Amino acid sequence: MNPTRRNFLRNISLGAGALATGLEARSEQVYRPAAPAAFNMCGYAAPKLDTVRIGIVGLGQRGSDAVERLSYIDGVEITALCDKYADRVDKAQATLVKMGRPKARSYSGNDGYKALCESNDIDLVYTPTPWYMHTPIALYAMKNGKHAATEVPAAVTMDECWQLVEMSEKTKKHCMMLENCCYDFFELLTLNMSRNGMFGELIHAEGAYIHDLTKDWMFNKNAYADMWRLKENAKRNGNLYPTHGLGPVAQCLNINRGDRMDYLVSVSSNDFTMNAMAKELAAKDDFFKEYVDKPFRGNMNTTTIKTINGKTIMLQHDVSSPRPYSRIHVLSGTKGAASKWPSPERIAFGHTWIKPEELKDLYEKYSPPIVKHIGEIAKEVGGHGGMDFIMDWRLIDCLRNGLPLDQDVYDAASWTAAGLLSEKSVAKRSRSMDIPDFTSGNWKTNKPVSLTLEGGGTTGVRKAPQQ
């Protein structure tokens, strides 16, 4: 850990006298930079790339889908493919051929990503791998002169969050977390409405990831490679996957761009399902015996965040209870509110939700330019209803036109850190945890995410070849 940037300090906000009397400080721990940022990556526009040459590392479900989506975008060359398992690389090569693209160079094995990052024909390393590989790959990509786009969450430790920030600043290479939910249609609508003052001043926001992954995914031997996600859930307790809910509302609240997250408190229920499922499966299959009596995280985690400007955010995480899918997207302001999950999407400017036809009018008026430009094509290409494709297209268009990215390394670090600090809070009986300022004070002057296509919007989309 760099002592000039990531000092680990005991928070003594109550003063030495309070500590001497045995009273608890407000927060257990805090990371505070002792020096200015090496370079402010917020708003940074890297040199234009006429063609974005991409290496994709991790070719499971998310990665294989990305190969196909990115193949639709003009100005893209997929020059390298990598996965621990060689057969997955072969399947991705077949996808490139199906999409009328040339085959890419193949890499496999545990360290295959290193050779990929070291090659001289890649501009962007795109990483949908297990969580614990996100930071090592992104760091190695930036160290070797490549931009990094990493799946969520960006890191699995607080120190990794700082490593990403410092490497991005040092190399002036983008490190974007691929938070696709920021590009869903209602989320983009409410972001633009927030910018236009339709909700007044935002007071409170909510987000979540509630998705039962137990039987079909985490306990499925043919789903996550090496059962990695089950193992994560068997050793950690907190909000393990915070960014789908947090990312969109953080942008609405201008987090890291006029406000920042100050501290959080978090509480988890007990586990009422995962250990029981492990025991049930182990009775029939010895494979699952190692997961019996593991300290699985609680079913529901609820985390509350306070911002420097006095706003609040409520996040929830539950991937092991049998209930309908929900990401929760709630905004509450001085003039109005918005809510999504459960459906239908709703907006109110008083005590009642507006009528469907009025919501349709708001979509027509306030959907940002990116939706009007690429939204219908995105729905055709797909990827969680089109938001994955909007995210990919926007990333490529920004790189090709030398525009700042919508999500920078400070977003990747802070949104991820909210989940990591929730674990620390849970472990300390919901004690509050300070959230570090990864921007080193630049949040005060950083500009909000641009919702225009000014200087961009030039990247075309290909049609899929007829089969």
C-alpha positions as a Markdown table, in Angstrom:
| # | Residue | x | y | z |
|---|---|---|---|---|
| 1 | Met | 0.0 | 0.0 | 0.0 |
| 2 | Asn | 1.3 | 3.4 | -1.0 |
| 3 | Pro | 1.6 | 5.3 | 2.3 |
| 4 | Thr | 1.3 | 8.7 | 0.5 |
| 5 | Arg | -2.1 | 7.9 | -0.9 |
| 6 | Arg | -3.8 | 5.2 | 0.9 |
| 7 | Asn | -3.1 | 5.8 | 4.6 |
| 8 | Phe | -5.2 | 3.6 | 6.9 |
| 9 | Leu | -6.3 | 5.8 | 9.8 |
| 10 | Arg | -8.3 | 5.3 | 12.8 |
| 11 | Asn | -11.1 | 7.8 | 12.7 |
| 12 | Ile | -10.8 | 10.0 | 15.8 |
| 13 | Ser | -13.7 | 12.3 | 15.0 |
| 14 | Leu | -14.8 | 12.2 | 18.7 |
| 15 | Gly | -11.3 | 13.3 | 19.8 |
| 16 | Ala | -8.7 | 11.8 | 22.0 |
| 17 | Gly | -10.7 | 12.5 | 25.1 |
| 18 | Ala | -13.6 | 10.3 | 23.8 |
| 19 | Leu | -11.2 | 7.5 | 23.0 |
| 20 | Ala | -9.6 | 7.8 | 26.5 |
| 21 | Thr | -13.0 | 7.3 | 28.1 |
| 22 | Gly | -13.7 | 4.2 | 26.1 |
| 23 | Leu | -16.3 | 5.7 | 23.8 |
| 24 | Glu | -16.5 | 4.4 | 20.2 |
| 25 | Ala | -15.4 | 6.7 | 17.4 |
| 26 | Arg | -18.1 | 7.2 | 14.8 |
| 27 | Ser | -16.5 | 4.9 | 12.2 |
| 28 | Glu | -14.2 | 1.9 | 12.6 |
| 29 | Gln | -11.8 | 2.8 | 9.9 |
| 30 | Val | -11.1 | 5.1 | 6.9 |
| 31 | Tyr | -8.8 | 5.4 | 4.0 |
| 32 | Arg | -7.8 | 9.0 | 3.3 |
| 33 | Pro | -5.4 | 10.2 | 0.7 |
| 34 | Ala | -2.5 | 12.3 | 2.0 |
| 35 | Ala | -1.6 | 13.8 | -1.4 |
| 36 | Pro | -3.4 | 15.1 | -4.4 |
| 37 | Ala | -4.4 | 12.7 | -7.2 |
| 38 | Ala | -1.6 | 12.1 | -9.7 |
| 39 | Phe | -4.0 | 13.0 | -12.5 |
| 40 | Asn | -7.8 | 13.5 | -12.5 |
| 41 | Met | -9.4 | 10.9 | -14.7 |
| 42 | Cys | -12.9 | 12.3 | -14.4 |
| 43 | Gly | -13.6 | 14.1 | -17.7 |
| 44 | Tyr | -10.4 | 12.8 | -19.2 |
| 45 | Ala | -10.6 | 12.4 | -23.0 |
| 46 | Ala | -8.0 | 9.9 | -24.3 |
| 47 | Pro | -6.6 | 10.2 | -27.8 |
| 48 | Lys | -9.0 | 9.2 | -30.5 |
| 49 | Leu | -8.9 | 5.6 | -31.8 |
| 50 | Asp | -10.2 | 5.2 | -35.4 |
| 51 | Thr | -10.5 | 1.5 | -34.8 |
| 52 | Val | -10.8 | 0.0 | -31.3 |
| 53 | Arg | -8.9 | -3.2 | -31.1 |
| 54 | Ile | -10.4 | -5.4 | -28.4 |
| 55 | Gly | -9.1 | -8.3 | -26.4 |
| 56 | Ile | -11.8 | -10.2 | -24.4 |
| 57 | Val | -10.8 | -12.1 | -21.3 |
| 58 | Gly | -13.4 | -14.5 | -19.9 |
| 59 | Leu | -15.7 | -16.3 | -22.3 |
| 60 | Gly | -18.4 | -17.7 | -20.1 |
| 61 | Gln | -22.0 | -16.6 | -20.5 |
| 62 | Arg | -21.3 | -12.8 | -20.1 |
| 63 | Gly | -18.1 | -13.0 | -22.2 |
| 64 | Ser | -19.6 | -15.0 | -25.1 |
| 65 | Asp | -22.5 | -12.7 | -25.3 |
| 66 | Ala | -20.1 | -9.7 | -25.4 |
| 67 | Val | -18.3 | -11.2 | -28.3 |
| 68 | Glu | -21.5 | -11.2 | -30.4 |
| 69 | Arg | -22.7 | -7.8 | -29.2 |
| 70 | Leu | -19.3 | -6.1 | -29.9 |
| 71 | Ser | -19.3 | -7.7 | -33.4 |
| 72 | Tyr | -22.3 | -5.6 | -34.4 |
| 73 | Ile | -20.4 | -2.3 | -33.8 |
| 74 | Asp | -18.5 | -0.6 | -36.6 |
| 75 | Gly | -14.9 | 0.6 | -35.8 |
| 76 | Val | -14.3 | -2.5 | -33.7 |
| 77 | Glu | -11.8 | -5.3 | -34.3 |
| 78 | Ile | -11.8 | -8.3 | -31.8 |
| 79 | Thr | -8.2 | -9.2 | -32.1 |
| 80 | Ala | -7.8 | -11.6 | -29.2 |
| 81 | Leu | -9.8 | -14.0 | -27.1 |
| 82 | Cys | -8.8 | -15.6 | -23.8 |
| 83 | Asp | -10.3 | -17.9 | -21.3 |
| 84 | Lys | -8.9 | -20.3 | -18.7 |
| 85 | Tyr | -10.6 | -23.1 | -20.7 |
| 86 | Ala | -9.6 | -23.5 | -24.3 |
| 87 | Asp | -12.9 | -24.9 | -25.5 |
| 88 | Arg | -14.6 | -21.6 | -24.6 |
| 89 | Val | -12.2 | -19.8 | -26.8 |
| 90 | Asp | -13.0 | -22.1 | -29.6 |
| 91 | Lys | -16.8 | -21.4 | -29.2 |
| 92 | Ala | -16.1 | -17.7 | -29.2 |
| 93 | Gln | -14.1 | -18.0 | -32.4 |
| 94 | Ala | -17.1 | -19.7 | -34.0 |
| 95 | Thr | -19.2 | -16.7 | -32.9 |
| 96 | Leu | -16.8 | -14.4 | -34.7 |
| 97 | Val | -17.1 | -16.5 | -37.9 |
| 98 | Lys | -20.9 | -16.5 | -37.6 |
| 99 | Met | -20.9 | -12.7 | -37.3 |
| 100 | Gly | -18.7 | -12.4 | -40.4 |
| 101 | Arg | -15.6 | -11.4 | -38.4 |
| 102 | Pro | -12.1 | -12.8 | -38.8 |
| 103 | Lys | -10.9 | -15.2 | -36.1 |
| 104 | Ala | -8.9 | -13.6 | -33.3 |
| 105 | Arg | -5.7 | -14.8 | -31.6 |
| 106 | Ser | -6.4 | -17.4 | -28.9 |
| 107 | Tyr | -5.1 | -17.5 | -25.4 |
| 108 | Ser | -5.9 | -19.9 | -22.6 |
| 109 | Gly | -4.8 | -21.1 | -19.2 |
| 110 | Asn | -4.6 | -19.3 | -15.9 |
| 111 | Asp | -2.1 | -16.7 | -17.1 |
| 112 | Gly | -3.2 | -16.4 | -20.7 |
| 113 | Tyr | -4.5 | -12.8 | -20.0 |
| 114 | Lys | -0.9 | -11.6 | -19.4 |
| 115 | Ala | 0.2 | -12.5 | -22.9 |
| 116 | Leu | -2.9 | -10.9 | -24.3 |
| 117 | Cys | -2.3 | -7.7 | -22.4 |
| 118 | Glu | 1.3 | -7.6 | -23.5 |
| 119 | Ser | 0.5 | -7.9 | -27.2 |
| 120 | Asn | 0.8 | -4.7 | -29.4 |
| 121 | Asp | -2.5 | -5.0 | -31.3 |
| 122 | Ile | -5.0 | -4.3 | -28.6 |
| 123 | Asp | -6.4 | -1.0 | -27.4 |
| 124 | Leu | -9.0 | -2.2 | -24.9 |
| 125 | Val | -9.1 | -5.2 | -22.6 |
| 126 | Tyr | -12.7 | -6.2 | -21.9 |
| 127 | Thr | -13.0 | -8.5 | -18.9 |
| 128 | Pro | -16.1 | -10.5 | -17.9 |
| 129 | Thr | -14.3 | -13.0 | -15.6 |
| 130 | Pro | -14.9 | -14.2 | -12.0 |
| 131 | Trp | -14.8 | -11.3 | -9.6 |
| 132 | Tyr | -11.4 | -12.1 | -8.1 |
| 133 | Met | -9.8 | -11.7 | -11.5 |
| 134 | His | -11.2 | -8.2 | -12.4 |
| 135 | Thr | -8.5 | -6.1 | -10.7 |
| 136 | Pro | -5.5 | -8.2 | -11.7 |
| 137 | Ile | -6.5 | -8.2 | -15.3 |
| 138 | Ala | -7.4 | -4.5 | -15.4 |
| 139 | Leu | -4.1 | -3.5 | -13.7 |
| 140 | Tyr | -2.1 | -5.6 | -16.1 |
| 141 | Ala | -4.0 | -4.1 | -19.0 |
| 142 | Met | -3.4 | -0.5 | -18.0 |
| 143 | Lys | 0.3 | -1.2 | -17.1 |
| 144 | Asn | 0.7 | -2.5 | -20.6 |
| 145 | Gly | -0.9 | 0.6 | -22.2 |
| 146 | Lys | -4.4 | -0.7 | -22.7 |
| 147 | His | -7.7 | 0.8 | -21.6 |
| 148 | Ala | -9.6 | -1.5 | -19.2 |
| 149 | Ala | -13.3 | -2.4 | -19.2 |
| 150 | Thr | -14.1 | -4.7 | -16.3 |
| 151 | Glu | -17.3 | -6.4 | -15.3 |
| 152 | Val | -18.9 | -5.7 | -11.9 |
| 153 | Pro | -17.8 | -5.4 | -9.2 |
| 154 | Ala | -14.4 | -3.9 | -10.1 |
| 155 | Ala | -12.5 | -5.3 | -7.0 |
| 156 | Val | -12.8 | -7.7 | -4.1 |
| 157 | Thr | -10.7 | -5.6 | -1.6 |
| 158 | Met | -10.4 | -2.0 | -0.6 |
| 159 | Asp | -6.8 | -2.0 | -1.5 |
| 160 | Glu | -7.6 | -3.2 | -5.0 |
| 161 | Cys | -10.0 | -0.3 | -5.4 |
| 162 | Trp | -7.0 | 2.1 | -4.6 |
| 163 | Gln | -4.7 | 0.1 | -7.0 |
| 164 | Leu | -7.2 | 0.7 | -9.9 |
| 165 | Val | -7.4 | 4.4 | -9.1 |
| 166 | Glu | -3.7 | 4.9 | -8.9 |
| 167 | Met | -2.9 | 2.8 | -12.0 |
| 168 | Ser | -5.5 | 4.6 | -14.1 |
| 169 | Glu | -4.1 | 8.0 | -13.0 |
| 170 | Lys | -0.5 | 7.0 | -13.5 |
| 171 | Thr | -1.0 | 5.5 | -17.0 |
| 172 | Lys | -3.9 | 7.8 | -18.2 |
| 173 | Lys | -5.8 | 4.8 | -19.3 |
| 174 | His | -9.5 | 4.5 | -18.8 |
| 175 | Cys | -10.7 | 1.9 | -16.3 |
| 176 | Met | -14.5 | 1.6 | -16.8 |
| 177 | Met | -16.7 | -0.8 | -14.8 |
| 178 | Leu | -19.2 | -2.3 | -17.2 |
| 179 | Glu | -22.3 | -1.3 | -15.2 |
| 180 | Asn | -24.9 | -2.0 | -17.8 |
| 181 | Cys | -27.9 | -1.0 | -15.6 |
| 182 | Cys | -26.8 | 2.6 | -16.0 |
| 183 | Tyr | -27.9 | 2.2 | -19.6 |
| 184 | Asp | -31.4 | 0.8 | -19.1 |
| 185 | Phe | -34.2 | 2.9 | -20.6 |
| 186 | Phe | -36.0 | 4.0 | -17.5 |
| 187 | Glu | -32.8 | 4.7 | -15.6 |
| 188 | Leu | -31.6 | 6.9 | -18.5 |
| 189 | Leu | -35.0 | 8.6 | -18.6 |
| 190 | Thr | -34.9 | 9.4 | -14.9 |
| 191 | Leu | -31.3 | 10.6 | -15.1 |
| 192 | Asn | -32.2 | 13.1 | -17.7 |
| 193 | Met | -35.3 | 14.2 | -15.9 |
| 194 | Ser | -33.2 | 14.7 | -12.8 |
| 195 | Arg | -30.8 | 16.9 | -14.8 |
| 196 | Asn | -33.8 | 18.9 | -16.0 |
| 197 | Gly | -35.0 | 19.5 | -12.4 |
| 198 | Met | -38.2 | 17.5 | -12.9 |
| 199 | Phe | -37.9 | 15.9 | -9.4 |
| 200 | Gly | -36.6 | 19.0 | -7.8 |
| 201 | Glu | -33.7 | 18.4 | -5.5 |
| 202 | Leu | -33.1 | 14.7 | -5.0 |
| 203 | Ile | -33.3 | 13.7 | -1.3 |
| 204 | His | -33.3 | 9.9 | -1.3 |
| 205 | Ala | -32.6 | 7.0 | -3.7 |
| 206 | Glu | -32.9 | 3.3 | -3.6 |
| 207 | Gly | -31.3 | 0.5 | -5.6 |
| 208 | Ala | -31.0 | -3.3 | -5.3 |
| 209 | Tyr | -30.0 | -6.6 | -6.7 |
| 210 | Ile | -32.7 | -9.2 | -5.7 |
| 211 | His | -32.4 | -12.3 | -7.9 |
| 212 | Asp | -32.7 | -15.9 | -6.7 |
| 213 | Leu | -29.5 | -17.5 | -8.1 |
| 214 | Thr | -29.4 | -20.6 | -5.8 |
| 215 | Lys | -30.7 | -23.6 | -7.7 |
| 216 | Asp | -30.1 | -22.6 | -11.3 |
| 217 | Trp | -26.8 | -20.9 | -10.9 |
| 218 | Met | -24.8 | -21.0 | -7.6 |
| 219 | Phe | -25.5 | -24.7 | -6.9 |
| 220 | Asn | -25.4 | -25.7 | -10.5 |
| 221 | Lys | -22.1 | -27.5 | -11.3 |
| 222 | Asn | -22.4 | -26.5 | -15.0 |
| 223 | Ala | -22.9 | -22.7 | -14.4 |
| 224 | Tyr | -20.1 | -20.7 | -12.8 |
| 225 | Ala | -16.7 | -22.1 | -13.5 |
| 226 | Asp | -15.2 | -23.9 | -10.5 |
| 227 | Met | -18.3 | -22.9 | -8.5 |
| 228 | Trp | -16.6 | -19.5 | -7.9 |
| 229 | Arg | -19.7 | -17.5 | -7.2 |
| 230 | Leu | -20.9 | -20.1 | -4.6 |
| 231 | Lys | -17.5 | -19.9 | -2.9 |
| 232 | Glu | -17.8 | -16.0 | -2.8 |
| 233 | Asn | -21.2 | -16.4 | -1.1 |
| 234 | Ala | -19.9 | -18.9 | 1.3 |
| 235 | Lys | -17.1 | -16.7 | 2.8 |
| 236 | Arg | -18.4 | -13.2 | 2.7 |
| 237 | Asn | -21.4 | -11.5 | 4.4 |
| 238 | Gly | -22.7 | -8.2 | 3.1 |
| 239 | Asn | -23.8 | -6.6 | -0.2 |
| 240 | Leu | -21.7 | -8.7 | -2.5 |
| 241 | Tyr | -23.1 | -7.1 | -5.7 |
| 242 | Pro | -24.0 | -3.5 | -5.0 |
| 243 | Thr | -23.4 | -1.7 | -8.3 |
| 244 | His | -26.5 | -2.7 | -10.4 |
| 245 | Gly | -28.7 | -0.7 | -8.0 |
| 246 | Leu | -26.1 | 1.9 | -6.9 |
| 247 | Gly | -24.7 | 2.9 | -10.3 |
| 248 | Pro | -27.8 | 4.4 | -11.8 |
| 249 | Val | -28.9 | 6.4 | -8.7 |
| 250 | Ala | -25.3 | 7.5 | -8.0 |
| 251 | Gln | -25.3 | 9.1 | -11.5 |
| 252 | Cys | -28.6 | 10.8 | -10.7 |
| 253 | Leu | -27.2 | 12.1 | -7.4 |
| 254 | Asn | -23.9 | 13.3 | -9.2 |
| 255 | Ile | -21.8 | 11.1 | -6.9 |
| 256 | Asn | -18.1 | 12.0 | -7.4 |
| 257 | Arg | -19.3 | 15.0 | -9.5 |
| 258 | Gly | -20.7 | 17.5 | -7.0 |
| 259 | Asp | -21.4 | 15.1 | -4.1 |
| 260 | Arg | -19.8 | 12.0 | -2.8 |
| 261 | Met | -20.7 | 9.1 | -0.5 |
| 262 | Asp | -19.6 | 9.9 | 3.1 |
| 263 | Tyr | -20.4 | 6.8 | 5.2 |
| 264 | Leu | -22.6 | 3.8 | 5.4 |
| 265 | Val | -24.2 | 1.3 | 7.9 |
| 266 | Ser | -25.2 | -2.2 | 6.9 |
| 267 | Val | -27.1 | -5.1 | 8.4 |
| 268 | Ser | -27.6 | -8.7 | 7.1 |
| 269 | Ser | -30.3 | -11.2 | 8.0 |
| 270 | Asn | -29.2 | -14.7 | 8.9 |
| 271 | Asp | -28.9 | -17.3 | 6.2 |
| 272 | Phe | -32.2 | -19.3 | 6.0 |
| 273 | Thr | -31.7 | -21.0 | 2.6 |
| 274 | Met | -28.2 | -21.6 | 1.4 |
| 275 | Asn | -26.9 | -24.0 | 4.1 |
| 276 | Ala | -30.1 | -25.9 | 4.0 |
| 277 | Met | -29.8 | -26.3 | 0.2 |
| 278 | Ala | -26.1 | -27.4 | 0.6 |
| 279 | Lys | -27.2 | -30.1 | 3.1 |
| 280 | Glu | -30.0 | -31.2 | 0.8 |
| 281 | Leu | -27.7 | -31.6 | -2.2 |
| 282 | Ala | -24.9 | -33.1 | -0.2 |
| 283 | Ala | -27.2 | -35.9 | 1.0 |
| 284 | Lys | -27.4 | -37.0 | -2.7 |
| 285 | Asp | -24.1 | -35.8 | -4.1 |
| 286 | Asp | -20.8 | -35.9 | -2.2 |
| 287 | Phe | -19.6 | -33.0 | -4.4 |
| 288 | Phe | -21.5 | -30.6 | -2.2 |
| 289 | Lys | -20.3 | -31.8 | 1.1 |
| 290 | Glu | -17.6 | -29.2 | 1.3 |
| 291 | Tyr | -20.3 | -26.5 | 1.3 |
| 292 | Val | -22.2 | -27.8 | 4.3 |
| 293 | Asp | -22.1 | -25.6 | 7.4 |
| 294 | Lys | -20.2 | -22.8 | 5.6 |
| 295 | Pro | -20.8 | -19.3 | 7.0 |
| 296 | Phe | -23.0 | -18.3 | 4.0 |
| 297 | Arg | -24.0 | -14.6 | 3.9 |
| 298 | Gly | -27.4 | -13.6 | 5.1 |
| 299 | Asn | -30.3 | -13.8 | 2.7 |
| 300 | Met | -31.1 | -10.0 | 2.8 |
| 301 | Asn | -28.5 | -7.3 | 3.2 |
| 302 | Thr | -29.7 | -3.7 | 3.6 |
| 303 | Thr | -27.2 | -0.9 | 3.5 |
| 304 | Thr | -27.8 | 2.8 | 4.1 |
| 305 | Ile | -25.5 | 5.5 | 2.7 |
| 306 | Lys | -25.3 | 9.2 | 3.7 |
| 307 | Thr | -23.7 | 11.6 | 1.2 |
| 308 | Ile | -21.6 | 14.7 | 2.0 |
| 309 | Asn | -24.6 | 16.9 | 0.8 |
| 310 | Gly | -27.0 | 15.1 | 3.2 |
| 311 | Lys | -28.7 | 12.7 | 0.7 |
| 312 | Thr | -29.4 | 9.1 | 1.6 |
| 313 | Ile | -29.2 | 5.9 | -0.5 |
| 314 | Met | -30.7 | 2.5 | 0.5 |
| 315 | Leu | -29.2 | -0.6 | -1.2 |
| 316 | Gln | -30.4 | -4.2 | -0.9 |
| 317 | His | -28.9 | -7.5 | -1.9 |
| 318 | Asp | -30.6 | -10.9 | -1.9 |
| 319 | Val | -29.7 | -13.7 | -4.3 |
| 320 | Ser | -30.9 | -16.7 | -2.3 |
| 321 | Ser | -34.6 | -16.1 | -1.4 |
| 322 | Pro | -37.4 | -17.4 | -3.7 |
| 323 | Arg | -39.0 | -14.1 | -4.8 |
| 324 | Pro | -39.4 | -12.2 | -8.1 |
| 325 | Tyr | -36.4 | -10.4 | -9.6 |
| 326 | Ser | -36.0 | -6.8 | -8.7 |
| 327 | Arg | -33.3 | -4.2 | -9.0 |
| 328 | Ile | -35.3 | -1.4 | -7.3 |
| 329 | His | -34.8 | 2.0 | -8.9 |
| 330 | Val | -36.3 | 4.7 | -6.7 |
| 331 | Leu | -35.7 | 8.5 | -6.7 |
| 332 | Ser | -37.4 | 10.9 | -4.3 |
| 333 | Gly | -37.1 | 14.6 | -4.7 |
| 334 | Thr | -38.6 | 17.8 | -3.5 |
| 335 | Lys | -40.9 | 17.9 | -6.6 |
| 336 | Gly | -41.5 | 14.3 | -7.6 |
| 337 | Ala | -40.5 | 10.7 | -7.5 |
| 338 | Ala | -39.8 | 7.7 | -9.7 |
| 339 | Ser | -40.0 | 4.0 | -9.1 |
| 340 | Lys | -39.2 | 0.8 | -11.0 |
| 341 | Trp | -39.4 | -2.8 | -9.9 |
| 342 | Pro | -41.9 | -3.9 | -9.4 |
| 343 | Ser | -43.4 | -3.1 | -12.8 |
| 344 | Pro | -44.9 | -1.0 | -14.1 |
| 345 | Glu | -42.5 | 1.9 | -14.2 |
| 346 | Arg | -44.0 | 4.8 | -12.3 |
| 347 | Ile | -43.4 | 8.6 | -11.9 |
| 348 | Ala | -45.3 | 10.9 | -9.6 |
| 349 | Phe | -45.3 | 14.7 | -9.1 |
| 350 | Gly | -47.6 | 14.5 | -6.1 |
| 351 | His | -49.4 | 11.9 | -4.1 |
| 352 | Thr | -50.5 | 9.8 | -7.1 |
| 353 | Trp | -48.6 | 8.1 | -10.0 |
| 354 | Ile | -49.1 | 9.7 | -13.4 |
| 355 | Lys | -51.1 | 7.9 | -16.1 |
| 356 | Pro | -49.4 | 5.6 | -18.6 |
| 357 | Glu | -50.0 | 8.0 | -21.5 |
| 358 | Glu | -48.3 | 10.7 | -19.5 |
| 359 | Leu | -45.3 | 8.5 | -18.8 |
| 360 | Lys | -45.1 | 7.8 | -22.6 |
| 361 | Asp | -45.0 | 11.6 | -23.2 |
| 362 | Leu | -42.1 | 11.9 | -20.7 |
| 363 | Tyr | -40.2 | 9.1 | -22.5 |
| 364 | Glu | -40.6 | 11.1 | -25.8 |
| 365 | Lys | -39.5 | 14.4 | -24.2 |
| 366 | Tyr | -36.8 | 13.3 | -21.8 |
| 367 | Ser | -35.2 | 10.2 | -23.1 |
| 368 | Pro | -31.6 | 11.3 | -23.7 |
| 369 | Pro | -30.0 | 11.5 | -27.2 |
| 370 | Ile | -28.3 | 8.2 | -26.8 |
| 371 | Val | -31.6 | 6.4 | -26.5 |
| 372 | Lys | -33.1 | 8.2 | -29.4 |
| 373 | His | -30.0 | 7.5 | -31.5 |
| 374 | Ile | -29.3 | 3.8 | -30.7 |
| 375 | Gly | -32.2 | 2.6 | -28.5 |
| 376 | Glu | -34.3 | 0.8 | -31.1 |
| 377 | Ile | -31.3 | -0.9 | -32.6 |
| 378 | Ala | -30.2 | -1.9 | -29.1 |
| 379 | Lys | -33.5 | -3.6 | -28.5 |
| 380 | Glu | -33.0 | -5.6 | -31.6 |
| 381 | Val | -29.4 | -6.7 | -30.8 |
| 382 | Gly | -30.4 | -7.4 | -27.2 |
| 383 | Gly | -28.5 | -8.0 | -24.0 |
| 384 | His | -30.8 | -7.5 | -21.0 |
| 385 | Gly | -33.4 | -5.8 | -23.2 |
| 386 | Gly | -30.8 | -3.7 | -25.0 |
| 387 | Met | -29.0 | -1.9 | -22.2 |
| 388 | Asp | -25.9 | -4.1 | -22.6 |
| 389 | Phe | -25.6 | -3.0 | -26.3 |
| 390 | Ile | -26.2 | 0.7 | -25.4 |
| 391 | Met | -23.3 | 0.4 | -22.9 |
| 392 | Asp | -21.0 | -1.3 | -25.4 |
| 393 | Trp | -21.8 | 1.1 | -28.2 |
| 394 | Arg | -21.3 | 4.1 | -26.0 |
| 395 | Leu | -18.0 | 2.9 | -24.8 |
| 396 | Ile | -16.7 | 2.4 | -28.3 |
| 397 | Asp | -18.1 | 5.6 | -29.6 |
| 398 | Cys | -16.4 | 7.6 | -26.8 |
| 399 | Leu | -13.1 | 5.9 | -27.5 |
| 400 | Arg | -13.3 | 6.5 | -31.2 |
| 401 | Asn | -14.2 | 10.1 | -30.8 |
| 402 | Gly | -11.9 | 11.0 | -27.9 |
| 403 | Leu | -14.7 | 11.7 | -25.5 |
| 404 | Pro | -14.7 | 11.2 | -21.7 |
| 405 | Leu | -16.4 | 8.0 | -20.6 |
| 406 | Asp | -19.6 | 8.0 | -18.7 |
| 407 | Gln | -18.1 | 5.9 | -15.9 |
| 408 | Asp | -14.5 | 6.5 | -14.7 |
| 409 | Val | -12.2 | 4.7 | -12.3 |
| 410 | Tyr | -13.5 | 6.7 | -9.4 |
| 411 | Asp | -17.0 | 5.4 | -10.0 |
| 412 | Ala | -15.6 | 1.8 | -10.3 |
| 413 | Ala | -13.8 | 2.2 | -7.0 |
| 414 | Ser | -16.5 | 4.0 | -5.0 |
| 415 | Trp | -19.5 | 1.9 | -6.2 |
| 416 | Thr | -17.5 | -1.2 | -5.5 |
| 417 | Ala | -16.3 | 0.0 | -2.1 |
| 418 | Ala | -19.9 | 0.5 | -0.9 |
| 419 | Gly | -20.3 | -3.3 | -1.1 |
| 420 | Leu | -16.9 | -4.1 | 0.5 |
| 421 | Leu | -17.5 | -1.7 | 3.4 |
| 422 | Ser | -21.0 | -3.2 | 3.9 |
| 423 | Glu | -19.2 | -6.4 | 4.8 |
| 424 | Lys | -17.0 | -4.6 | 7.4 |
| 425 | Ser | -20.1 | -2.9 | 8.9 |
| 426 | Val | -22.0 | -6.2 | 9.1 |
| 427 | Ala | -19.0 | -7.8 | 10.9 |
| 428 | Lys | -19.0 | -4.9 | 13.4 |
| 429 | Arg | -22.7 | -5.1 | 14.4 |
| 430 | Ser | -23.7 | -2.4 | 11.8 |
| 431 | Arg | -21.1 | 0.1 | 12.9 |
| 432 | Ser | -20.7 | 3.0 | 10.4 |
| 433 | Met | -17.9 | 2.9 | 7.9 |
| 434 | Asp | -16.4 | 5.9 | 6.2 |
| 435 | Ile | -16.3 | 5.7 | 2.4 |
| 436 | Pro | -13.0 | 7.1 | 1.1 |
| 437 | Asp | -12.8 | 9.9 | -1.3 |
| 438 | Phe | -11.1 | 8.2 | -4.3 |
| 439 | Thr | -11.2 | 11.6 | -6.2 |
| 440 | Ser | -8.9 | 13.3 | -3.7 |
| 441 | Gly | -11.2 | 16.2 | -3.4 |
| 442 | Asn | -11.9 | 16.6 | -7.1 |
| 443 | Trp | -15.5 | 15.6 | -6.6 |
| 444 | Lys | -16.2 | 19.2 | -5.7 |
| 445 | Thr | -15.5 | 20.4 | -9.3 |
| 446 | Asn | -15.9 | 17.3 | -11.5 |
| 447 | Lys | -18.6 | 17.8 | -14.1 |
| 448 | Pro | -21.7 | 15.5 | -14.2 |
| 449 | Val | -21.9 | 12.8 | -16.8 |
| 450 | Ser | -22.7 | 14.2 | -20.2 |
| 451 | Leu | -26.1 | 13.2 | -21.7 |
| 452 | Thr | -25.4 | 14.6 | -25.1 |
| 453 | Leu | -23.8 | 13.0 | -28.1 |
| 454 | Glu | -21.9 | 16.2 | -28.9 |
| 455 | Gly | -18.6 | 15.3 | -30.6 |
| 456 | Gly | -19.7 | 11.7 | -30.9 |
| 457 | Gly | -22.6 | 9.5 | -32.2 |
| 458 | Thr | -20.6 | 8.7 | -35.3 |
| 459 | Thr | -20.2 | 4.9 | -34.8 |
| 460 | Gly | -22.4 | 2.8 | -37.0 |
| 461 | Val | -23.9 | -0.7 | -36.4 |
| 462 | Arg | -23.6 | -3.7 | -38.7 |
| 463 | Lys | -26.3 | -6.1 | -39.6 |
| 464 | Ala | -25.8 | -9.7 | -38.7 |
| 465 | Pro | -24.9 | -11.9 | -41.7 |
| 466 | Gln | -27.7 | -14.1 | -43.1 |
| 467 | Gln | -27.3 | -17.6 | -41.8 |
